[in-house]
Amino acid sequence: MATRNTPTERQKRLGAELRKMRLAAGATTEYAAGLLGIDRTRLSNMESGIRPFSAERIHTLACNYSCAEQSYVTALVTMAEGKERGWWEQYRGTLPAGLLDIAELEWHASRVRTAQIMHAPGLLQTEDYARAVFAAVLPPLSRLEVELRVAHRMERQQVFDRAAPLPYVAYVHEAALRMPYGGTEVTRRQLDHLATQSERDSIDVRVIPTSVGGFPGAGHALLYADGTVPQLDTVQLDSAHGPEFTGAEAQLTKYRTHLDWMEHAALPSAASRDVVRNVAREL
């Protein structure tokens, strides 16, 4: 099997899950490599996502690691067998890999919840609004870089138009609705679009009013993607140097708690839609 110079987050996650399974079983790299008839270095590369796992090898390891959760093993096999080229691959080499990893994460998620504090959720942005968001970064992006990011962001939205639309919940702070990215008219059109999209069956937009005051996780935006099984849930956090991903159980638990808090603090869907439209009229 060929090596990968830069494995994707999904490929690294598969390897990390097999490593976690091995450690939980108390198995050494020598033992696991012996089961597969390979050397330790190759196994380490596989657990790092640099080399791929086959379905047969995943089953062999799961059996010998005494992993009885069949749904979990099946989900890992599905990850290993998913070799189809995603639409995001057309941007490889022209956009940062982290942006492609976000698109892949959303595409394979069974549900996505996001929390946005400073601007509208990326999957619900208009083209002009997204362009204004990408123009407000340091160091400044070139016009080509901005347009590539805008095109990629628009294509990400196809998860809502496929046969099985992505279930999507967006918690948006009221302050984000009032940030005039691109000016008043661009923001007003963005808010109208946000309200309209929230009427779709698969999309739920919930506004956290400023009257709530402080809340956990207020310092950054986050995306929580449900995997096909809970063990494969993933959190993606925005940062100044690019997206960060984690599947560590302690972190998943923390961010699930943050989102659950927002679920209870946010306005109901219809009332949230009214707030969005009222802010648009006030601009």
VEXMAR-198284 format. One record per residue: x, y, z of N, C-alpha, C in turn; residue in one letter. Coordinates in Angstrom, 1 decimal, decimal comma. Atoms other than C-alpha are relative to their C-alpha. Example, Ala and Ser with C-alpha at 12.3 -4.5 7.8 and 13.67 -1.06 7.14 Angstrom:
<nodes>
0,9/-1,2/0,0/12,3/-4,5/7,8/0,9/1,2/0,0/A
-0,9/-1,1/0,0/13,7/-1,1/7,1/-0,8/1,1/0,8/S
</nodes>
This chain:
<nodes>
0,8/-1,2/0,0/0,0/0,0/0,0/0,9/1,2/0,0/M
-0,8/-1,2/0,1/1,3/3,4/-0,9/-0,1/0,9/1,2/A
-0,1/-1,0/-1,2/2,4/6,0/1,7/-0,6/1,3/-0,4/T
0,6/-1,3/0,3/0,8/9,4/2,0/0,9/1,0/0,7/R
-0,8/-1,1/-0,5/2,9/12,5/2,4/-0,7/0,9/1,0/N
0,8/-0,8/-0,9/0,1/14,5/4,0/-1,4/-0,6/0,1/T
1,3/0,6/-0,2/-2,8/12,4/5,3/-1,0/1,0/0,4/P
1,0/-0,9/-0,4/-6,1/14,0/5,7/-0,4/-0,2/1,5/T
0,4/0,2/-1,4/-7,7/14,5/9,2/-0,8/-1,3/0,1/E
0,8/1,3/-0,1/-10,1/11,6/8,4/0,9/-1,2/0,0/R
-0,9/1,1/0,1/-7,2/9,3/7,5/0,8/-0,1/1,3/Q
-0,7/0,0/-1,3/-5,3/10,4/10,7/-0,9/-0,5/1,1/K
0,9/0,4/-1,0/-8,4/9,8/12,7/-0,2/-1,5/0,0/R
0,1/1,5/0,0/-8,8/6,2/11,5/1,2/-0,6/0,6/L
-1,2/0,5/-0,6/-5,2/5,5/12,4/0,0/0,2/1,5/G
0,0/-0,3/-1,4/-5,6/7,1/15,8/-1,0/-0,9/0,7/A
1,0/0,9/-0,6/-8,7/5,0/16,5/0,5/-1,4/0,2/E
-0,6/1,4/-0,1/-6,8/1,8/15,8/1,1/0,0/1,0/L
-1,0/-0,1/-1,0/-4,0/3,0/18,0/-0,7/0,0/1,4/R
0,7/-0,1/-1,3/-6,5/3,8/20,8/-0,5/-1,4/0,3/K
0,5/1,4/-0,3/-8,0/0,3/20,4/1,1/-0,9/0,5/M
-1,2/0,8/-0,4/-4,6/-1,3/20,6/0,4/0,3/1,5/R
-0,4/-0,3/-1,4/-3,7/0,6/23,8/-1,0/-0,4/1,0/L
1,0/0,5/-0,9/-7,0/-0,2/25,4/0,1/-1,5/0,2/A
-0,1/1,5/-0,2/-6,3/-3,9/24,8/1,3/-0,3/0,7/A
-1,3/0,3/-0,6/-2,8/-3,5/26,3/0,9/-0,7/-0,9/G
-0,9/0,7/1,0/-1,2/-4,7/23,1/1,1/0,9/-0,4/A
-1,2/-0,7/0,5/2,3/-3,7/22,0/0,0/0,1/-1,5/T
-0,2/-0,1/1,4/3,3/-2,5/18,6/0,5/-1,3/-0,6/T
-0,6/1,3/0,5/5,3/-5,7/18,2/-1,1/-1,1/-0,2/E
1,1/0,9/0,1/2,3/-7,8/18,9/-0,9/0,3/-1,2/Y
0,9/-0,4/1,1/0,0/-5,9/16,5/0,7/-0,2/-1,3/A
-0,7/0,1/1,2/2,6/-5,8/13,8/0,1/-1,5/-0,4/A
0,0/1,5/0,2/3,0/-9,6/14,2/-1,3/-0,6/-0,6/G
1,3/0,4/0,5/-0,7/-10,1/13,7/-0,2/0,3/-1,5/L
0,2/-0,4/1,4/-0,5/-8,3/10,4/1,1/-0,5/-0,9/L
-1,1/0,5/0,8/2,8/-9,8/9,3/0,8/1,2/-0,6/G
-0,8/-1,1/0,5/4,5/-6,4/9,0/0,9/0,4/1,2/I
-0,9/-0,5/-1,0/7,2/-4,5/10,9/-0,6/1,1/0,8/D
0,5/-1,0/-0,9/6,8/-2,0/13,7/-0,1/1,4/-0,6/R
0,0/-1,3/0,6/7,6/1,0/11,6/-1,2/0,1/-0,9/T
1,2/-0,1/0,9/4,9/0,2/9,1/-1,3/0,1/0,8/R
1,1/-0,1/-0,8/2,4/-0,3/11,8/-0,2/1,5/0,6/L
0,0/-1,4/-0,5/3,4/3,1/13,3/-0,5/1,0/-1,1/S
0,4/-0,9/1,1/2,9/4,7/9,9/-1,5/-0,2/-0,3/N
1,4/0,2/0,2/-0,5/3,1/9,6/-0,8/0,7/1,1/M
0,8/-0,7/-1,1/-1,6/4,4/13,0/0,2/1,5/0,0/E
-0,1/-1,5/0,2/-0,4/7,9/12,0/-0,7/0,4/-1,2/S
0,8/-0,4/1,2/-2,5/7,8/8,8/0,9/0,1/-1,2/G
-0,9/-0,2/1,1/0,6/7,8/6,6/-0,2/-1,2/-1,0/I
0,3/1,1/0,9/-0,2/4,3/5,3/-1,5/-0,5/0,3/R
1,4/0,3/-0,2/-3,8/3,0/4,8/-0,2/-1,4/0,7/P
0,4/1,3/-0,6/-5,5/0,2/6,7/-1,0/-0,7/-1,0/F
1,0/0,7/0,8/-7,5/-2,5/4,7/-1,1/-0,4/1,0/S
1,2/0,5/-0,8/-10,9/-3,7/5,9/0,4/-1,3/0,7/A
-0,4/1,3/-0,6/-9,4/-7,2/6,5/0,9/0,2/1,2/E
-0,9/-0,2/-1,1/-6,6/-5,8/8,7/-0,7/0,6/1,2/R
0,8/-0,5/-1,1/-9,1/-3,8/10,8/-0,7/-1,1/0,7/I
0,8/1,1/-0,6/-11,2/-6,9/11,4/1,0/-0,9/0,8/H
-1,0/0,8/-0,7/-8,0/-8,8/12,3/0,4/0,6/1,3/T
-0,4/-0,7/-1,2/-6,9/-6,2/14,8/-1,2/0,1/1,1/L
1,1/-0,1/-0,9/-10,4/-5,7/16,3/-0,3/-1,3/0,7/A
0,2/1,3/-0,5/-10,8/-9,4/16,8/1,0/-0,3/1,1/C
-1,0/0,3/-0,9/-7,5/-9,8/18,5/0,1/1,0/1,2/N
0,1/-1,0/-1,1/-8,0/-6,6/20,6/-1,2/-0,2/0,8/Y
1,3/0,4/-0,7/-11,3/-8,2/21,8/-0,9/1,2/0,0/S
1,0/-1,2/0,1/-13,3/-5,1/20,6/-1,3/-0,6/-0,4/C
1,3/0,6/0,3/-16,9/-6,3/20,8/-1,0/1,0/-0,6/A
0,9/-0,9/0,6/-18,5/-3,1/19,5/0,0/0,0/-1,5/E
0,0/0,2/1,5/-19,4/-4,2/16,0/-0,4/1,2/-0,8/Q
0,4/-1,2/0,8/-21,0/-0,9/15,0/1,2/0,9/-0,1/S
-1,2/-0,8/0,0/-17,7/0,8/15,9/1,0/-0,5/-1,1/Y
-1,0/0,7/0,9/-15,6/-1,7/13,9/-0,5/0,3/-1,4/V
0,5/-0,2/1,4/-18,0/-1,4/10,9/0,2/1,5/-0,4/T
-0,2/-1,4/0,4/-17,7/2,4/11,0/1,5/0,3/-0,4/A
-1,4/-0,1/0,3/-13,9/2,1/11,0/0,3/-0,6/-1,4/L
-0,1/0,7/1,3/-14,1/-0,3/8,0/-0,5/1,0/-1,1/V
0,6/-0,9/1,0/-16,3/2,2/6,2/0,9/1,2/-0,3/T
-1,0/-1,0/0,2/-13,7/4,9/6,8/1,1/-0,4/-0,9/M
-1,1/0,5/0,7/-11,0/2,7/5,4/-0,3/-0,2/-1,5/A
0,4/0,4/1,4/-13,0/1,7/2,3/-0,4/1,2/-0,8/E
0,5/-1,2/0,7/-14,1/5,3/1,5/1,1/0,6/-0,8/G
-1,1/-0,5/0,8/-11,6/5,9/-1,3/-0,5/0,9/-1,2/K
0,5/-0,8/1,1/-13,9/7,9/-3,6/0,6/1,5/0,2/E
-0,6/-1,4/0,0/-12,5/11,4/-4,6/-1,1/1,0/0,3/R
1,1/-1,0/-0,3/-14,6/14,1/-2,9/0,2/1,2/-0,8/G
-0,1/-1,2/0,8/-15,4/17,3/-4,6/1,0/1,0/0,4/W
-1,0/-1,0/-0,5/-13,1/19,2/-2,3/1,4/-0,3/-0,5/W
-1,3/0,3/0,5/-10,1/17,4/-3,8/0,5/0,9/-1,1/E
-0,3/-0,9/1,1/-10,2/19,8/-6,7/0,8/1,3/0,5/Q
-0,6/-1,2/-0,6/-8,9/22,5/-4,3/1,3/-0,3/0,7/Y
-1,3/0,4/-0,7/-5,9/20,5/-3,0/1,1/0,6/-0,7/R
-1,1/-0,7/0,6/-2,8/22,4/-3,6/-0,2/1,5/-0,2/G
0,3/-1,4/0,2/-4,6/25,7/-3,9/-0,6/0,7/1,3/T
0,6/-0,5/-1,3/-6,3/26,0/-0,5/0,7/-0,8/1,2/L
-0,5/0,7/-1,1/-5,0/25,1/3,0/-0,7/-1,4/0,2/P
0,6/1,3/-0,1/-5,5/21,4/3,7/-1,1/0,0/1,1/A
1,0/-0,1/-1,1/-7,5/22,3/6,9/-1,4/0,3/-0,5/G
1,3/-0,3/0,6/-10,3/23,8/4,8/-0,6/-1,2/-0,7/L
0,5/1,2/0,6/-10,6/20,6/2,8/-0,4/-1,0/1,0/L
0,4/1,0/-1,1/-10,7/18,6/6,0/-1,3/0,4/0,6/D
1,4/-0,4/-0,5/-13,7/20,7/7,2/-1,0/-0,5/-1,0/I
1,0/0,5/1,0/-15,5/19,9/3,9/-0,2/-1,5/0,1/A
0,1/1,5/0,0/-14,8/16,2/4,2/-0,7/-0,4/1,3/E
0,6/0,3/-1,3/-15,8/16,2/7,9/-1,5/0,2/-0,1/L
1,5/-0,3/0,1/-19,2/17,8/7,1/-0,6/-1,0/-0,9/E
0,6/0,9/1,0/-19,8/15,5/4,1/-0,3/-1,4/0,6/W
0,2/1,3/-0,6/-19,4/12,3/6,2/-0,7/0,0/1,4/H
0,7/-0,1/-1,3/-21,1/13,6/9,4/-1,4/-0,5/-0,1/A
1,4/0,3/-0,1/-24,5/12,3/10,5/-0,8/1,2/0,5/S
0,7/-1,3/-0,4/-25,3/15,7/12,0/1,2/0,9/0,4/R
-1,0/-1,1/-0,4/-23,4/19,0/12,5/-0,8/1,0/0,9/V
0,4/-1,1/-0,8/-23,9/21,5/15,3/1,1/1,0/0,0/R
-1,0/-1,0/0,0/-22,1/24,8/15,2/-0,4/1,2/0,9/T
0,2/-1,2/-0,8/-21,7/27,8/17,4/0,8/1,2/-0,6/A
-0,7/-1,1/0,6/-20,9/31,2/15,9/-0,2/1,3/0,8/Q
0,0/-1,1/-0,8/-20,1/34,3/17,8/0,1/1,4/-0,7/I
-0,3/-1,3/0,7/-18,9/36,9/15,3/-0,6/0,1/-1,4/M
0,6/-0,1/1,3/-20,5/36,1/12,0/-0,9/-1,2/-0,3/H
1,0/1,1/0,4/-23,1/33,9/10,2/0,8/-1,3/-0,2/A
-0,7/1,3/0,2/-22,3/30,2/10,0/0,4/-0,2/-1,5/P
-0,6/0,1/1,3/-20,1/29,4/7,0/-1,0/-0,8/-1,0/G
0,9/0,8/0,9/-22,6/26,8/5,5/-1,3/0,8/-0,3/L
1,2/-0,8/0,3/-25,3/29,5/5,5/0,3/1,4/-0,4/L
-0,4/-1,3/0,4/-23,3/32,4/4,2/-0,4/0,2/-1,5/Q
0,2/-0,4/1,4/-24,1/34,3/0,9/1,4/0,2/-0,5/T
-1,3/-0,1/0,7/-21,3/34,7/-1,6/0,7/1,4/0,4/E
-0,5/-1,3/-0,4/-20,9/38,5/-0,9/0,5/0,1/1,4/D
-0,3/0,0/-1,4/-20,9/38,0/2,8/1,3/-0,8/0,3/Y
-1,2/0,8/-0,2/-18,3/35,2/2,7/1,2/0,7/-0,5/A
-1,2/-0,8/0,6/-16,1/37,4/0,5/0,4/1,1/1,0/R
-0,3/-1,0/-1,0/-16,3/40,1/3,1/0,7/-0,6/1,2/A
-0,6/0,7/-1,1/-15,4/37,7/5,9/1,5/-0,4/-0,3/V
-1,3/0,4/0,4/-12,4/36,4/4,0/0,9/1,2/-0,2/F
-0,8/-1,2/0,2/-11,3/39,9/3,2/0,5/0,7/1,3/A
-0,3/-0,6/-1,3/-11,1/40,7/6,9/0,9/-0,8/0,8/A
-0,9/0,9/-0,7/-8,1/38,6/7,8/1,4/0,7/-0,1/V
-1,4/-0,4/0,1/-4,4/39,3/8,5/0,9/-1,2/0,1/L
-0,2/-1,0/1,0/-2,2/39,1/6,7/-1,0/-0,1/-1,1/P
1,1/0,0/1,1/-4,5/40,1/3,8/0,3/-1,1/-1,0/P
-0,1/0,9/1,1/-5,3/37,5/1,2/-0,1/0,7/-1,3/L
0,1/-0,5/1,4/-4,8/38,1/-2,5/-1,5/-0,2/-0,5/S
1,4/0,1/0,6/-8,0/38,5/-4,6/-0,2/-1,5/-0,4/R
0,2/1,4/0,4/-7,4/35,0/-6,0/-0,3/-0,9/1,2/L
0,2/0,8/-1,2/-7,1/33,5/-2,5/-1,4/0,2/0,6/E
1,4/-0,2/-0,5/-10,3/35,1/-1,4/-1,0/-0,7/-0,9/V
1,0/0,6/0,9/-12,2/34,0/-4,5/0,0/-1,6/0,1/E
-0,1/1,4/-0,1/-10,9/30,4/-4,1/-0,8/-0,5/1,3/L
0,6/0,3/-1,2/-12,1/30,4/-0,5/-1,5/0,1/0,0/R
1,4/-0,2/0,2/-15,5/31,8/-1,4/-0,6/-1,1/-0,8/V
0,5/1,1/0,9/-16,0/29,2/-4,2/-0,1/-1,3/0,8/A
0,0/1,2/-0,8/-15,0/26,4/-1,8/-1,1/0,1/1,1/H
1,1/-0,1/-1,0/-17,4/27,7/0,9/-1,4/-0,2/-0,6/R
1,3/0,2/0,6/-20,3/27,9/-1,5/-0,2/-1,5/-0,4/M
0,1/1,4/0,4/-19,6/24,3/-2,7/-0,3/-0,9/1,3/E
0,2/0,8/-1,2/-19,6/23,1/0,9/-1,5/-0,1/0,3/R
1,4/0,0/-0,3/-23,3/24,0/1,0/-0,8/-1,0/-0,7/Q
0,7/1,0/0,7/-24,2/21,2/-1,3/-0,4/-1,2/0,9/Q
0,5/1,0/-0,9/-24,6/19,0/1,8/-1,5/0,1/0,3/V
1,5/-0,2/-0,3/-28,1/20,5/2,1/-0,8/-0,4/-1,2/F
0,7/0,2/1,2/-29,0/19,7/-1,5/0,0/-1,5/-0,5/D
-0,1/1,4/0,4/-28,1/16,0/-1,7/-1,3/-0,8/0,4/R
1,1/0,8/-0,3/-30,6/13,1/-1,4/-0,3/0,0/1,4/A
0,2/0,0/-1,4/-30,1/12,9/2,3/0,7/1,3/0,6/A
-0,6/-1,2/-0,5/-29,5/16,5/3,5/0,6/-0,1/1,4/P
-0,6/0,0/-1,3/-27,2/17,1/6,4/-0,8/0,7/1,1/L
0,6/-0,6/-1,2/-29,0/17,7/9,7/0,9/1,0/0,6/P
-0,9/-1,1/-0,4/-27,6/21,1/10,8/-0,7/0,9/1,0/Y
0,5/-0,9/-1,1/-28,1/23,1/14,0/1,0/1,1/0,2/V
-1,0/-1,1/-0,2/-26,5/26,6/14,2/-0,5/0,9/1,1/A
0,3/-0,9/-1,2/-26,4/28,5/17,5/0,8/1,3/-0,4/Y
-0,6/-1,2/0,4/-25,7/32,1/16,5/-0,3/1,1/1,0/V
0,2/-1,1/-1,0/-25,1/34,9/19,0/-0,6/1,2/-0,7/H
0,6/-1,2/0,6/-27,2/38,0/18,4/1,0/1,0/-0,4/E
-1,0/-0,9/0,4/-24,0/40,0/18,3/0,5/-0,3/-1,5/A
-0,4/0,4/1,4/-23,0/38,1/15,1/-0,9/0,5/-1,0/A
1,0/-0,5/1,0/-26,2/39,2/13,4/0,2/1,5/-0,3/L
-0,2/-1,4/0,2/-25,2/42,8/13,9/1,3/0,5/-0,5/R
-1,3/-0,4/0,5/-21,7/42,7/12,6/-0,1/0,2/-1,5/M
0,3/-0,4/1,4/-21,9/44,5/9,2/1,2/-0,4/-1,0/P
-1,0/0,4/1,0/-19,5/42,4/7,1/-0,5/0,4/-1,4/Y
0,4/-0,4/1,4/-19,5/43,9/3,6/-0,9/1,2/0,0/G
0,9/-1,1/0,0/-21,6/46,8/4,7/-1,5/-0,4/0,3/G
1,4/0,2/-0,4/-25,3/47,2/5,5/-0,8/-0,8/-1,0/T
0,8/0,7/0,9/-26,8/45,9/2,3/0,4/-1,5/-0,1/E
-0,5/1,4/0,0/-24,6/42,8/2,2/-0,5/-0,8/1,2/V
0,4/0,6/-1,2/-25,4/42,1/5,8/-1,5/-0,3/0,0/T
1,4/0,2/0,0/-29,1/42,6/5,3/-0,4/-1,2/-0,9/R
0,3/1,2/0,9/-29,2/40,1/2,4/0,5/-1,3/0,7/R
-0,4/1,2/-0,7/-27,2/37,7/4,5/-1,0/-0,4/1,1/Q
0,9/0,3/-1,0/-29,7/37,9/7,3/-1,3/-0,5/-0,6/L
1,2/0,5/0,7/-32,6/37,4/4,9/0,2/-1,4/-0,5/D
-0,4/1,3/0,4/-30,8/34,4/3,5/0,0/-1,0/1,2/H
-0,1/0,9/-1,2/-30,2/33,0/7,0/-1,4/-0,3/0,5/L
1,4/0,2/-0,4/-33,9/33,4/7,9/-0,7/-1,0/-0,9/A
0,6/0,9/1,0/-35,0/31,7/4,7/0,5/-1,4/0,1/T
-0,6/1,3/-0,1/-32,5/28,8/5,0/-0,5/-0,7/1,3/Q
0,4/0,6/-1,3/-33,7/28,2/8,6/-1,4/-0,6/-0,1/S
1,3/0,6/0,2/-37,1/27,3/7,2/0,1/-1,4/-0,6/E
-0,2/1,4/0,6/-35,7/24,1/5,6/0,0/-1,0/1,1/R
0,1/1,0/-1,0/-36,4/20,9/7,4/1,3/-0,5/0,6/D
-1,2/0,6/-0,5/-32,8/19,9/7,8/0,9/1,1/0,8/S
-0,8/-1,1/-0,6/-31,6/23,4/9,1/-0,8/0,6/1,1/I
0,6/-0,6/-1,1/-32,3/24,8/12,5/1,0/1,1/0,5/D
-0,8/-1,1/-0,5/-31,0/28,3/13,4/-0,5/0,5/1,3/V
0,4/-0,4/-1,4/-31,1/29,2/17,1/0,8/1,2/0,4/R
-0,6/-1,3/-0,4/-30,3/32,8/18,2/0,2/0,0/1,6/V
-0,3/-0,2/-1,4/-28,6/33,3/21,6/-0,1/1,6/0,2/I
0,2/-1,5/-0,2/-29,9/36,8/22,7/1,1/0,6/0,9/P
-1,0/-0,7/-0,8/-27,5/39,3/24,2/-0,5/0,1/1,5/T
0,6/0,0/-1,4/-29,8/39,3/27,3/0,5/-1,1/0,8/S
-0,4/1,2/-0,7/-28,4/35,9/28,2/1,3/0,4/0,8/V
-1,2/-0,4/-0,7/-25,1/37,6/29,2/1,1/-1,0/-0,4/G
-1,1/0,9/0,3/-21,9/35,5/29,4/-0,4/-1,4/-0,1/G
0,4/1,4/0,2/-21,9/31,9/28,4/1,3/-0,8/-0,3/F
-1,2/0,8/0,2/-19,4/29,0/28,2/0,3/-0,1/-1,5/P
-0,5/0,1/1,3/-17,3/28,8/25,1/-0,2/1,2/-0,8/G
0,3/-1,2/0,7/-17,9/32,4/24,2/1,2/0,5/-0,7/A
-1,2/-0,6/0,6/-14,3/33,0/23,1/0,3/-0,5/-1,4/G
-0,3/0,5/1,4/-14,4/31,0/19,8/-1,2/-0,7/-0,6/H
1,0/0,7/0,8/-16,5/29,4/17,1/0,4/-1,5/0,1/A
-0,3/1,4/0,1/-16,8/25,6/17,0/-1,0/-0,7/-0,9/L
0,8/0,8/0,9/-18,2/22,9/14,8/0,1/-1,4/0,7/L
0,0/1,4/-0,5/-19,3/19,5/16,3/-0,7/-0,9/-1,0/Y
0,5/1,0/1,0/-19,7/16,7/13,8/-0,3/-1,3/0,6/A
0,3/1,3/-0,5/-21,5/13,6/14,9/0,5/-1,0/-1,0/D
-0,4/1,0/0,9/-19,9/10,5/13,5/-1,1/-1,1/-0,1/G
1,0/1,1/0,2/-21,8/7,3/12,4/-0,2/-0,7/1,3/T
0,1/0,5/-1,4/-21,0/6,1/16,0/0,6/1,1/0,9/V
-0,5/-1,0/-0,9/-20,4/8,3/19,0/1,5/0,1/0,2/P
-1,5/0,0/-0,2/-16,7/7,3/19,3/0,7/0,8/-1,1/Q
-0,6/-0,7/1,1/-16,1/9,0/15,9/-0,5/1,4/-0,1/L
0,3/-1,4/0,0/-17,5/12,4/16,8/1,2/0,8/-0,1/D
-1,2/-0,9/0,1/-15,2/15,3/16,0/-0,4/1,4/0,2/T
0,1/-1,5/-0,2/-14,8/18,9/17,1/1,0/0,7/-0,8/V
-0,9/-0,9/0,8/-13,4/21,5/14,8/-0,1/1,4/0,6/Q
0,0/-1,3/-0,5/-12,3/24,8/16,3/0,7/1,0/-0,9/L
-0,7/-1,0/0,8/-11,4/28,0/14,5/1,1/0,6/0,8/D
-1,1/-0,8/-0,6/-8,1/29,7/15,2/0,7/0,9/-1,0/S
-0,7/-0,9/1,0/-5,9/32,4/13,7/0,9/-0,7/-0,9/A
-1,0/0,6/0,8/-3,5/29,9/12,3/-0,7/-1,2/-0,8/H
0,7/1,0/0,8/-6,2/27,6/10,8/-0,9/-0,9/0,9/G
0,8/0,9/-0,8/-8,7/24,9/11,9/0,7/-1,0/0,8/P
-0,5/1,0/-0,8/-8,0/22,6/14,7/-1,0/-1,1/0,3/E
0,9/1,1/-0,1/-9,5/19,1/15,1/0,3/-0,8/1,2/F
-0,2/0,9/-1,1/-10,0/16,8/18,1/-1,1/-1,0/0,1/T
1,0/1,0/-0,2/-11,7/13,6/18,8/0,2/-0,6/1,4/G
-0,2/0,4/-1,3/-10,5/13,2/22,4/-1,3/0,0/0,8/A
1,3/0,1/-0,7/-13,3/12,1/24,7/-0,2/1,1/0,9/E
0,2/-1,1/-0,9/-12,7/14,7/27,3/-0,4/1,3/-0,7/A
0,3/-1,1/0,7/-12,8/17,4/24,7/-1,4/-0,1/-0,6/Q
1,3/0,2/0,6/-15,9/16,0/23,0/-1,1/0,2/1,1/L
1,0/-0,2/-1,1/-17,7/15,9/26,4/-0,1/1,5/0,3/T
0,0/-1,4/-0,3/-16,7/19,5/27,1/-0,9/0,8/-1,0/K
0,7/-0,8/1,0/-18,0/20,8/23,8/-1,5/-0,4/-0,2/Y
1,4/0,4/0,0/-21,2/18,7/23,9/-0,7/0,8/1,1/R
0,6/-0,8/-1,2/-21,8/20,4/27,3/-0,3/1,4/-0,4/T
0,1/-1,4/0,5/-21,2/23,8/25,7/-1,3/0,1/-0,9/H
1,1/-0,1/1,0/-23,7/23,1/22,9/-1,3/-0,3/0,7/L
1,3/0,3/-0,8/-26,3/21,6/25,3/-0,4/1,2/0,7/D
0,4/-1,2/-0,7/-26,1/24,8/27,3/-0,6/1,0/-1,0/W
0,5/-0,9/1,0/-26,6/26,8/24,1/-1,4/-0,4/-0,4/M
1,3/0,5/0,4/-29,6/24,6/23,2/-1,1/0,5/1,0/E
1,0/-0,5/-1,0/-31,3/25,6/26,5/-0,1/1,5/0,0/H
-0,1/-1,5/-0,2/-30,2/29,3/26,4/-0,6/0,7/-1,3/A
0,4/-0,7/1,3/-31,1/30,0/22,7/-1,5/0,1/-0,1/A
1,4/-0,2/0,2/-34,5/31,2/21,6/-0,5/-1,2/-0,9/L
0,5/1,0/0,9/-36,8/28,7/19,9/0,2/0,4/-1,5/P
-0,3/-0,2/1,4/-36,5/28,3/16,1/-0,8/1,2/-0,6/S
0,9/-1,1/0,6/-39,5/30,6/15,2/0,4/1,3/0,5/A
-0,4/-1,3/-0,7/-38,5/33,3/17,7/1,4/0,4/-0,5/A
-1,3/-0,3/0,5/-34,9/33,1/16,4/-0,1/0,6/-1,4/S
0,2/-0,5/1,3/-36,1/33,6/12,9/-0,5/1,5/0,0/R
0,6/-1,4/-0,1/-38,1/36,7/14,0/1,2/1,0/0,4/D
-1,1/-0,8/-0,4/-34,9/38,1/15,7/0,9/0,4/-1,2/V
-0,8/-0,2/1,2/-32,9/37,6/12,5/-0,7/1,1/-0,9/V
0,7/-0,9/0,9/-35,5/39,4/10,4/-0,2/1,4/0,6/R
0,1/-1,3/-0,7/-35,9/42,2/13,0/1,3/0,8/-0,1/N
-1,3/-0,7/0,1/-32,2/42,9/13,0/0,2/0,5/-1,5/V
-0,2/-0,4/1,4/-32,2/43,0/9,2/-0,8/1,3/-0,3/A
0,8/-1,2/0,2/-35,0/45,6/9,3/0,7/1,2/0,7/R
-0,6/-1,1/-0,7/-33,0/47,7/11,8/1,2/0,5/-0,6/E
-1,2/-0,5/0,6/-29,9/47,9/9,7/-0,2/1,2/-0,9/L
</nodes>
